[in-house]
């Protein structure tokens, strides 16, 4: 048919069935690609083929054929004012010409197809990163026509979306997707909305090889110091400081890719914090053991060199008055001394302090390394069990 004859008296500013029933617009989607998913910007970029079908009785012609028209003729027809909700930026491809398609059927049905690249916001919960599953949406809505003018429907339900199951993403795997029909309630009315919702599960293997395995090996490396004697100060200090600095570098590197989302306490931050605590604990363990060993050697030295002097001091302690209690290291029987009330209180508090200090005094410093060899790996294994069970199953 002559297109000019069909459009004679045609008003592109009025929708089909103007003043009557709403226009039924059926849509289908082909997801060509999802080029990037940004955790820092909370969005994803996708290239889609959007196809819209509706019937315009003003364009009915005789016959049973369909005709593909030049895309530039779309300027002469009424088309839906569909837009992408939560789109940050979008553009229509125009190489070599505008990527649009107009096909006209004899019953007045119009097929209008577009190739669009759009960046859409996607709110992400990164508390379980990198073992997270994100749910993103692609929403299509009418901008100016409410539900009294147009009705949006999916052409074939979930089968209206193609290509998403074949996508191969660098960090994600598409788990599920489904279509929804909804309405958007605005101050100016209720507008029809179509929703494509899909779930993206992050591939954790990369992060296991890049972060989890190195951090675990650094923790195990810090345990090597437990098998080195306390007298090897340079060796044990070197292992402790090196592992602490290496762990700090690993923590900084893991956060560099998500510099804008550091407000989230992510699962990988928790694990790196656990590993850093165990590495720092191994360094502190050596400091405690070495200090206790030094104190014990210092206490033994006077007894070996001057045994007569130490015995005379011990016999003299029982005879001194309260004024010399401050230099005594033994508990004194405060009730057997003739002293004032405040002096008895001082004596009582001093005995209590000596008793408390005695509880925390390490009698055999070599046992610190002996128990650390068993307790550090045991606690680290228990923490790992709770960590992986929580983030994988809860």
C-alpha positions as CSV (number, residue, x, y, z in Angstrom):
1,X,0.0,0.0,0.0
2,X,1.0,3.6,-0.4
3,X,2.3,4.8,2.9
4,X,1.2,8.3,2.1
5,X,-2.4,7.1,1.6
6,X,-2.3,5.3,5.0
7,X,-1.1,8.4,6.8
8,X,-3.6,10.8,5.1
9,X,-5.5,12.4,7.9
10,X,-3.3,10.6,10.5
11,X,-2.5,12.5,13.6
12,X,0.7,11.3,15.3
13,X,0.0,13.3,18.4
14,X,-3.1,11.3,19.3
15,X,-2.8,7.7,20.5
16,X,-4.8,4.9,18.9
17,X,-8.3,4.6,20.3
18,X,-8.0,8.1,21.5
19,X,-10.8,8.8,24.0
20,X,-11.7,5.1,24.2
21,X,-10.1,2.0,25.5
22,X,-6.4,2.0,26.4
23,X,-3.7,0.8,24.0
24,X,-2.3,-2.7,24.6
25,X,1.5,-2.6,24.3
26,X,3.3,-6.0,24.3
27,X,7.0,-6.0,24.9
28,X,9.9,-8.4,24.5
29,X,13.6,-8.0,25.3
30,X,16.9,-9.4,24.0
31,X,19.9,-8.9,26.3
32,X,22.8,-8.5,24.0
33,X,25.4,-7.9,26.7
34,X,26.1,-6.7,30.2
35,X,29.4,-5.0,29.8
36,X,30.1,-3.9,33.4
37,X,28.8,-4.2,36.9
38,X,30.2,-1.6,39.2
39,X,30.1,-2.1,43.0
40,X,31.5,1.4,43.6
41,X,28.9,3.2,41.5
42,X,26.1,0.8,42.3
43,X,25.0,0.3,38.6
44,X,25.4,-2.0,35.6
45,X,25.6,-1.3,31.9
46,X,23.6,-3.4,29.4
47,X,22.9,-3.4,25.7
48,X,19.4,-4.5,24.9
49,X,17.0,-4.9,22.0
50,X,13.7,-3.6,23.0
51,X,10.7,-4.6,20.9
52,X,7.2,-3.1,21.3
53,X,4.0,-4.2,19.6
54,X,0.7,-2.4,19.5
55,X,-2.3,-2.1,17.1
56,X,-3.3,1.1,15.5
57,X,-6.6,0.7,13.6
58,X,-5.8,3.8,11.5
59,X,-3.1,1.9,9.7
60,X,-5.2,-1.2,8.6
61,X,-4.8,-2.2,5.0
62,X,-6.0,-5.0,2.7
63,X,-3.9,-8.1,2.3
64,X,-2.0,-10.5,4.6
65,X,1.5,-9.2,4.2
66,X,3.8,-7.2,6.4
67,X,6.1,-4.4,5.4
68,X,9.3,-3.2,6.9
69,X,9.5,0.5,6.6
70,X,12.4,2.9,6.7
71,X,13.2,3.7,10.3
72,X,13.0,7.4,9.6
73,X,9.3,7.1,9.0
74,X,8.8,6.6,12.7
75,X,8.7,10.4,12.9
76,X,5.3,10.2,11.2
77,X,3.7,7.7,13.5
78,X,2.5,7.6,17.1
79,X,4.9,5.6,19.3
80,X,4.8,4.8,23.0
81,X,6.7,7.1,25.4
82,X,8.5,4.2,27.1
83,X,11.5,5.0,29.3
84,X,13.9,3.0,31.5
85,X,13.4,3.6,35.2
86,X,16.5,4.4,37.3
87,X,18.6,4.9,34.1
88,X,21.6,7.1,34.7
89,X,22.5,7.5,31.1
90,X,21.3,5.8,27.9
91,X,21.8,6.2,24.1
92,X,20.3,4.8,21.0
93,X,22.9,3.4,18.6
94,X,23.1,5.3,15.3
95,X,25.8,3.5,13.2
96,X,25.5,3.5,10.3
97,X,21.9,4.8,10.8
98,X,19.7,4.9,13.8
99,X,19.2,1.3,15.0
100,X,15.5,1.3,14.8
101,X,13.0,-1.0,13.0
102,X,9.4,-0.3,12.0
103,X,7.3,-3.2,10.6
104,X,3.7,-2.8,9.7
105,X,1.1,-5.6,9.5
106,X,-2.1,-5.6,7.6
107,X,-4.3,-5.6,10.7
108,X,-2.7,-2.4,11.9
109,X,-0.2,-4.0,14.2
110,X,3.1,-2.1,14.5
111,X,6.4,-3.7,15.6
112,X,8.9,-1.1,16.8
113,X,12.4,-2.3,17.8
114,X,15.3,-0.3,19.3
115,X,18.9,-1.1,20.1
116,X,19.8,0.7,23.4
117,X,22.8,0.8,25.7
118,X,21.9,2.0,29.2
119,X,23.5,2.3,32.6
120,X,21.0,1.5,35.3
121,X,21.2,1.9,39.0
122,X,21.3,-1.3,41.1
123,X,21.3,-1.1,44.9
124,X,23.7,-3.7,46.2
125,X,24.2,-5.2,49.6
126,X,27.9,-5.8,50.0
127,X,27.9,-7.1,53.5
128,X,28.7,-10.7,52.2
129,X,31.2,-9.6,49.5
130,X,32.6,-11.6,47.8
131,X,30.1,-14.4,48.6
132,X,27.2,-12.2,47.8
133,X,24.2,-12.5,45.5
134,X,22.9,-9.3,44.0
135,X,19.4,-8.6,42.6
136,X,19.1,-6.1,39.9
137,X,16.2,-4.8,37.8
138,X,15.5,-3.4,34.4
139,X,12.2,-1.5,34.6
140,X,10.2,-0.1,31.6
141,X,7.5,2.4,32.3
142,X,5.3,4.9,30.4
143,X,6.4,8.5,31.0
144,X,3.2,10.4,30.2
145,X,0.4,8.0,29.5
146,X,-1.2,6.5,32.6
147,X,-3.1,3.2,32.9
148,X,-6.2,4.8,31.4
149,X,-4.3,5.3,28.1
150,X,-1.9,2.5,27.8
151,X,-1.4,-1.0,29.2
152,X,2.0,-2.7,29.3
153,X,2.2,-6.5,29.0
154,X,5.0,-9.0,28.4
155,X,4.5,-10.6,25.0
156,X,5.1,-14.2,26.3
157,X,5.7,-13.9,30.0
158,X,9.2,-15.1,31.1
159,X,9.8,-16.2,27.5
160,X,9.7,-12.6,26.4
161,X,13.3,-12.2,27.6
162,X,16.1,-13.8,25.7
163,X,19.9,-13.8,25.8
164,X,20.3,-13.3,29.5
165,X,20.8,-17.1,30.2
166,X,23.7,-17.1,27.7
167,X,25.6,-14.2,29.2
168,X,29.2,-14.8,30.4
169,X,30.3,-12.2,32.9
170,X,33.7,-11.8,34.4
171,X,32.7,-11.9,38.1
172,X,29.1,-13.0,38.1
173,X,26.8,-15.9,37.1
174,X,23.2,-15.2,36.3
175,X,21.2,-17.5,38.7
176,X,17.6,-16.7,38.0
177,X,15.5,-14.1,36.2
178,X,11.8,-13.5,35.9
179,X,9.4,-10.9,34.6
180,X,6.8,-8.9,36.6
181,X,3.9,-6.5,35.7
182,X,3.5,-3.7,38.1
183,X,2.2,-0.1,38.5
184,X,3.9,3.0,39.5
185,X,1.9,5.3,41.7
186,X,2.8,8.9,41.1
187,X,1.1,12.2,42.0
188,X,-0.1,12.6,38.4
189,X,-1.6,9.1,38.2
190,X,-0.8,5.4,38.0
191,X,1.5,4.4,35.3
192,X,2.1,0.8,33.9
193,X,5.5,-0.7,34.5
194,X,7.2,-3.9,33.3
195,X,10.0,-5.3,35.4
196,X,12.8,-7.8,34.5
197,X,14.5,-8.9,37.7
198,X,17.6,-11.1,37.7
199,X,20.0,-12.4,40.3
200,X,23.7,-12.3,40.0
201,X,25.9,-14.6,42.0
202,X,29.5,-13.6,42.4
203,X,32.2,-16.1,41.4
204,X,34.2,-16.5,44.6
205,X,37.0,-18.7,43.2
206,X,39.0,-15.7,42.1
207,X,38.9,-14.1,45.5
208,X,39.9,-17.4,47.2
209,X,43.0,-17.6,45.1
210,X,43.8,-13.9,45.3
211,X,43.0,-13.0,49.0
212,X,41.8,-15.9,51.1
213,X,44.7,-18.4,50.4
214,X,47.5,-15.8,50.8
215,X,46.1,-14.5,54.0
216,X,45.7,-18.0,55.4
217,X,49.3,-18.9,54.4
218,X,50.5,-15.7,56.2
219,X,48.8,-16.8,59.4
220,X,50.4,-20.2,59.1
221,X,53.8,-18.6,58.5
222,X,53.4,-16.6,61.7
223,X,53.2,-20.0,63.6
224,X,56.7,-20.9,62.5
225,X,58.0,-18.7,65.2
226,X,56.6,-21.1,67.9
227,X,59.2,-23.7,66.9
228,X,62.1,-21.3,67.2
229,X,63.8,-20.9,70.6
230,X,63.2,-17.8,72.7
231,X,66.8,-16.8,72.5
232,X,66.6,-16.3,68.7
233,X,65.4,-12.8,68.9
234,X,66.3,-11.6,65.3
235,X,64.6,-14.7,63.7
236,X,61.4,-14.5,65.6
237,X,61.1,-10.7,65.4
238,X,61.7,-10.8,61.7
239,X,59.0,-13.4,61.1
240,X,56.5,-11.5,63.2
241,X,57.1,-8.0,61.7
242,X,57.3,-9.4,58.1
243,X,53.9,-11.2,58.4
244,X,52.3,-8.2,60.0
245,X,53.5,-5.9,57.2
246,X,52.5,-8.4,54.5
247,X,49.1,-8.7,56.0
248,X,48.6,-5.0,56.1
249,X,49.6,-4.7,52.4
250,X,47.1,-7.4,51.5
251,X,44.3,-5.6,53.4
252,X,45.0,-2.3,51.6
253,X,45.1,-4.1,48.2
254,X,41.7,-5.8,48.8
255,X,40.1,-2.4,49.5
256,X,41.6,-0.6,46.6
257,X,39.0,-2.0,44.1
258,X,36.1,-0.9,46.3
259,X,37.5,2.5,47.4
260,X,34.1,4.1,47.3
261,X,32.3,1.5,49.4
262,X,34.6,1.3,52.4
263,X,31.6,2.2,54.6
264,X,30.5,-1.5,54.2
265,X,31.9,-4.0,56.6
266,X,32.3,-6.8,54.0
267,X,32.9,-10.5,54.6
268,X,36.4,-10.3,53.1
269,X,37.2,-7.4,55.6
270,X,36.1,-9.6,58.5
271,X,38.3,-12.5,57.3
272,X,41.3,-10.3,56.8
273,X,40.7,-8.7,60.2
274,X,40.7,-12.2,61.8
275,X,43.9,-13.2,60.0
276,X,45.6,-9.9,61.1
277,X,44.5,-10.6,64.7
278,X,46.1,-14.0,64.7
279,X,49.3,-12.7,63.1
280,X,49.6,-9.9,65.6
281,X,48.7,-12.3,68.4
282,X,51.7,-14.5,67.4
283,X,54.0,-11.4,67.6
284,X,52.6,-10.4,71.0
285,X,53.0,-14.0,72.2
286,X,56.7,-13.9,71.6
287,X,57.0,-10.5,73.3
288,X,55.3,-11.9,76.4
289,X,57.3,-15.2,76.4
290,X,60.6,-13.3,75.9
291,X,59.9,-10.8,78.6
292,X,58.9,-13.5,81.1
293,X,62.1,-15.4,80.3
294,X,64.2,-12.3,80.8
295,X,62.6,-11.5,84.1
296,X,63.1,-15.1,85.4
297,X,66.8,-15.0,84.4
298,X,67.2,-11.7,86.2
299,X,65.5,-13.1,89.3
300,X,67.8,-16.1,89.4
301,X,71.1,-14.2,88.8
302,X,71.5,-12.7,92.4
303,X,70.7,-16.0,94.1
304,X,73.4,-17.8,92.2
305,X,76.1,-15.0,92.6
306,X,75.4,-14.0,96.2
307,X,73.4,-16.7,98.1
308,X,74.5,-15.4,101.5
309,X,73.3,-11.9,100.9
310,X,69.9,-13.1,99.6
311,X,69.4,-15.3,102.7
312,X,70.3,-12.4,105.1
313,X,67.8,-10.1,103.3
314,X,65.1,-12.8,103.7
315,X,65.8,-13.1,107.4
316,X,65.8,-9.3,107.8
317,X,62.4,-8.9,106.1
318,X,60.6,-10.5,109.0
319,X,62.0,-8.0,111.4
320,X,61.5,-4.7,109.6
321,X,58.8,-2.3,110.5
322,X,56.0,-1.0,108.2
323,X,58.1,1.9,106.9
324,X,60.2,-0.6,104.9
325,X,57.2,-2.6,103.5
326,X,57.4,-0.7,100.2
327,X,60.7,-2.4,99.3
328,X,59.5,-5.9,100.3
329,X,58.3,-8.3,97.6
330,X,56.7,-10.9,100.0
331,X,53.3,-10.8,101.6
332,X,53.4,-9.5,105.2
333,X,51.1,-10.5,108.0
334,X,49.4,-7.2,108.7
335,X,47.5,-8.3,111.8
336,X,50.7,-9.3,113.6
337,X,52.2,-5.8,113.3
338,X,51.6,-2.9,115.6
339,X,50.5,-0.2,113.3
340,X,47.8,2.3,112.7
341,X,44.6,1.7,110.8
342,X,45.6,3.4,107.5
343,X,48.9,1.5,107.7
344,X,47.0,-1.8,107.9
345,X,44.9,-0.8,104.9
346,X,48.1,-0.1,102.9
347,X,49.6,-3.4,104.0
348,X,46.4,-5.3,103.0
349,X,46.2,-3.6,99.6
350,X,49.9,-4.4,99.0
351,X,49.4,-8.1,99.8
352,X,46.4,-8.2,97.4
353,X,48.4,-6.6,94.6
354,X,51.2,-9.2,95.1
355,X,48.7,-12.0,94.9
356,X,47.1,-10.6,91.7
357,X,50.5,-10.2,90.1
358,X,51.3,-13.7,91.1
359,X,48.3,-15.0,89.2
360,X,49.6,-13.5,86.0
361,X,53.2,-14.4,86.5
362,X,54.4,-17.0,84.0
363,X,56.4,-19.6,86.0
364,X,57.8,-21.4,82.9
365,X,58.1,-19.2,79.8
366,X,58.9,-22.2,77.6
367,X,55.3,-23.4,78.1
368,X,53.9,-20.4,76.3
369,X,55.3,-21.6,73.0
370,X,54.2,-25.2,73.8
371,X,50.6,-24.2,74.3
372,X,50.6,-21.7,71.4
373,X,51.6,-24.5,69.0
374,X,48.2,-26.2,69.7
375,X,45.9,-23.3,70.7
376,X,46.6,-20.9,67.7
377,X,45.8,-23.5,65.0
378,X,42.9,-24.9,66.9
379,X,41.2,-21.5,67.4
380,X,42.0,-20.5,63.8
381,X,40.2,-23.6,62.5
382,X,37.2,-23.0,64.8
383,X,36.9,-19.4,63.6
384,X,37.1,-20.5,60.0
385,X,34.3,-23.0,60.5
386,X,32.0,-20.4,62.0
387,X,33.0,-17.8,59.3
388,X,32.3,-20.0,56.3
389,X,29.2,-21.5,57.8
390,X,27.7,-18.0,58.5
391,X,28.5,-16.4,55.2
392,X,27.6,-19.3,53.0
393,X,24.4,-20.6,54.7
394,X,23.0,-17.6,56.5
